C-alpha cells in the first residue's frame, strides 16, 4: 500500500530489494516483521527495527523477503522530526534509531486493514514548532503548482529576501534543499495522477518533469527502484484526503 498526501507519503509492503538511494525528505523506516539492515555511504551499518534517515543521504535498506517494511516520508511541515524526542537513542552515524512508538507502529502495520492516517501520525509524533512564515508561504506556493518553473530567485523576491539567504533559510527550516523539495512535490503529483488512473508518461510531464526518462531516473535515485517495479509489485496507491487533518498550518 502506498498512501499519498501533499505533505507526506507512506509505503507498507515488501522491501523490494532496493538499490542505494537518497530521499528528498526525512524517512522513518520500520521493520514490520523483523529487523532490517541500514547502511550509509560513509560506511555506517546498523541493524534496527526502526530508524530515521535524513534527506539527501545515500543509503540502502535490506530486509529479506517476505518481511514487510514501512517507509514514512515527511516533508517540510514535519521538519520537527529532527528535533522531536520520539527516538530512544542518540545518533548512530547519520541515523537515529529506536522510535519510542516502535511497537505501536508495528501493531498498526500488522492490522488487517492498516490505517495510513494512524500510521503516519504515530511515526511523526506531535509538532514542536512551526515553520518560519516566509518558508511556510513559499511551501504553499510550491504545493499549489508543483509543475511551475518559478525560480528560487522569484520565490525569494516574493518574501523580500535575497536568493542566497532564502536558500539557506529554506534548507535550515526544511532539512532539505529547494531543488530536492521541488522534485519531491512533483513526485507526489505523479503518484496522485496514477492513483486517479493516469499513466506514468503523461503524469510525469504534467507534474513538470522534463521527460519520461528524467522522471524515471529521479524515481530510481529517490527510492532505489523503478516506478514500474513498484507498480509490478502489486502496490495500491491511495490518495487519502483524511491525511489533510494532520497538516501543520
N, C-alpha and C positions, 0 to 999 in steps of 0.2 A: 504494500500500500504506500502511495506517495500522496501526502496531503500538501496542498499549496495555498498560500495566502500572500497578499502583497508584502508582508513583512517577514514571513517565515516559511519554512518547508520542513517536512519530516518524512523520513523513509523508514519503513519497517518491513524486513524480509531477509532473505539470504544475503550474505556479504558480496556475492557475485565476483569474488576473486579480483578485487580492484587493483589497478596499477598505481604506482606512486602518483600523487596529485596534490594540488593546493586549492583550498576553497577560498572564496572571496569574503566570507563572513565566519563568525565563530561557529563551531560544530561540536555538539555534545554527542559522544559515542557511547552506546551501552550494549554490552553483550547480553542478549536476552536469554540464551540457553547455556552459555559458557563464556569464560574469559576470552579476550581477543589479544592479539599481539599488535603493538603500535610502534612503528619506527619512524625516525626523523632523519633528514639529510645530514645532520651533524653527528650521526651515529647512535643517538639515544634509542634504546629499545626497551620497552616495558610490556608486561603482561598485566592486564587490568580488566575489571568488569565494567568500569565507566571512566571516561576521560573527557577533558575539554581540549580541543585542538584550536589554536589561534588562526586567524586569517593569514593567507599568503605563505604558509609553511608547507613545504613539500614533505609529505608523509605517506605512509602506507598502513592500511588496516588489514590484518589477516585473521580470518575466522573460518576454519574449515567447515565446509557444508556437511550436514544440513543445518548447522547452527544459524539462528537468526540474529540480526543485529539492528540496532536503532541508530539513525543519524538524525539529529535535530539541528537545523540550520537557523540561526537567529541573527537578524540584520541589525542595522544601526539603532533602532529603537530599543534594542536589547543589549546595548553596549555595557550595561551594568553587569553583565555576566562575568566580565573580567574583574569586577570589584566585589560582587555579592558573595558572601561566605556560604555558598552551597557545596563547597568542596572540602573534604575531610583532611586533605594533606596539603603540604607545600608543593611547590613545583617539582616535577621530575624532568629535568631538562626544560624543553619548551612547553611541556604539558602540565595540566592539573589532573589529578586522579582521585577517584573516590567521591562520587556525588553523594551528598547527605541523604538524598531520597532514592538511592540506588535500588533498594528492594521494592519500593513503591513503583518506580518506573518499570521494573521487570514484571511485577504483577499486572500493571496496566497493559503492558505489551502482550502478556500471555492470556489476556481476557478473550473470551470467544468472539467478541466484536470490539476490537481496540478503538478507543476514542481519541482522535488526533488532538482535540482541544485539551483534554485532561493530560495527555502525554506531554504536549508542548508546554502547558502552563507549569507542570511539575518540573520539567527539565530546566526551564528558565529561572524559576523562583520569582519572588516578588521584586518589583522595581525598587531601586535605591535612589535614583536621581533622574532628572530629565535632561534631554539634550540641550546644548546651547540653542536658544531660539533661532539664531541665524542658520544653524545647520539643520534644525528641525524643519524650518521653512524650505530650505534647499531640498531636503529629502522629499517633502511633499511635492515640490515642483518636478523632481525627477520621477517620482512614482506616478504622477498624473499622466506622464507621456514618456515611457521608457525608451521609445524609439527616437526621441528627439536628439538632434546633434548639437544642442545648445552646449557651448563650451564651458569649461571651468571659469574662464575669464568672464563670460557673460553672467554666470550664476553668482560669481563673486561681486560683480558690479551691482547686481540686484540687491545685495546686502551691504553695499558701500565698503567693500573690503578689497584689499589688493589681492591679486591672484596667489602670490606665494603664501601670504598669511592665511587665505581661505583654504588652500590645500593642506597647510599644517594643521589648521583648526579642524578640518574635516577628518583628517587622519587621527588626531588626538581624541575626538569625540566618538568616532565610529570604530576605531581599531583597524580600519582597512583604508585602501586608497580610493580616491574619487573614481578612477578608471575601473578598478575591480568592482566597486559597488554598482556602477552603471551596468557592467556585464551581468552582475547578479540579478538586477531588476529585469534585464532583458531575458535572462534565462527563465525567470519566474513567469514572464509574459508568454513565453513559448509553452511552458507547462500548462498554463491556463488554456491556451488555444487548443492544445492536444486534448485536454480533458473535455473540451466542448466539441470535439470531433474533427479538428483540423489536422493537417499533415505537417510534418517537420519542415519541409521546404518553405511553404507559404507562411507558416508560423514564424520561422526564423527571420524571413525577410520583413514581415510586418513588425517584428519586435526591434528591428534596427541592426541586425547582423548584416555585414557587408555581403555575405554569400553563404550558401549552404555549407561550404567547406569551413568557413570561418566559425559558424555555429558548431559544427562537428568537432573541430579542433579545440574550441573553447570548452565544450562539454567534457571532452576527454581529459583535458588538463584540470578541470574543476572537480570532476567526480571520479576519475580513474577508470571509466568505462565509456563505451559509446552510447549514444541515445538509443540506437536500435537494439543494443544488447539489453538495455533496461526494459524496453517495451517487450522484447522477446522473452524476458523472464516471466512475463505474465503480470507485472506490476500494474495495479489500477491507479490512475491519477484522479484525485478527488479535490475539487475546489470547495472547501468547507467555509462558508461565509460566517459561521459561528466564531471562527478564529478572530474575526474583527473585534470581538468583545475583549480580546486580550491586548489590543493595541494601546500603546502608551502615547497619549496625545501631547 
